[in-house]
Amino acid sequence: MKKPVKPYDLKRITSRMAQEFGRIYKGQEEKHALMMHSMESNMLKARIKFPDVTGTDAKNAVSMSLMMIRGYINSIEYDLEEYMNDNTKALIHALMMSFDPFTNPEIKKILSSIRDLEDMQIRRDYFTDPVMCLIRIDSSIDLWTKVNGKFGYFDFIEDQLAGSYDKDQMSFSLPISIDDAKKLDPKFKI
């Protein structure tokens, strides 16, 4: 049975996950650029299909994505259905496809070959970078919505990414170590 989620829990999930996993502060984004690019370009792809997606929809999708990750880490399936609409479902799917092995079968195939996804510590370690990126995106949504209105965040990332993404295929990025990359491809070099 899925665990019910209260509106208060969704409202607080970002700050709780920030306390638990940390934040990416302004000027520290470069280390996380590939992951954030995958997340944001996938969100733009969702916006193409749902052009009325707003910053509020994006914030809700980030919160629900964080709640889903909390569920993965704690072996709990949360019931988020009552908070979803077509816009948030599309954005959640876009976000999760960028990093989540439980949503994206291609990621699962890659990760399963180098990590035990049933090990809760490995799972927690894996999700640290995506959680931090989602928290940073949440802050960016707040800023650009305040500055440029309800579509401000999407206008901002569209300008930033300016065609640097494939509009037809969801992208993803894996937060893996150099050792893991070498396991996947022994010819891998930096």
C-alpha positions, 0 to 999 in steps of 0.5 A: 500500500502506498503511503499518503502524502500530506501537502505539508510534506510536499512543501517541506521536502526540498528543505528537508532534503537540502539539510540531508544531502546539501546544496549547490550554491551559486557559482558551484554549478559547474561540477553538476553541469551535465546532470543539470543540463539533462534535467533542464533540457528534458523539462524543456522537452516536456514544455514543448508538449505542454506549452502552458507549463509554469514555474509552479508546475515545475516546483511541484514536479521537483517536490514530487521527484524529491519525494519519490527519491526519498521513497527509494532511499527509505523503501517507501512508495508514496501516493502522489497521485492527488497532487499530479496533473498532466503538466506535473506528470510530464515534468516528473517523467522528464526529470526522472528520465534524466537520472533515475534507474527506476524510471529509465531502463537504459540507466538501470541496465548501465548501473546494474552492471556496476552497482547493486541497486538493492543496497540502500547505501549505494542507492543513497550515494547514487541519488545524492547528486541528483537531489542536490541538482533538483534543489538547485533547480528549485531555487532557480525556479523561484528566482526566475519566476519572481523576476519574469513571471510564471513562465520565467524559469522556462524562458530562462533555461530556453535561452541558456540551452539555446538549441543545445539539446535533442528535442526528440529524445530524453537525455540522461547523465549518470553521477558515477565515479571514474572507477565505475566508468572504467568498469563500463569501458576499460578504455576510458581515460580522462 
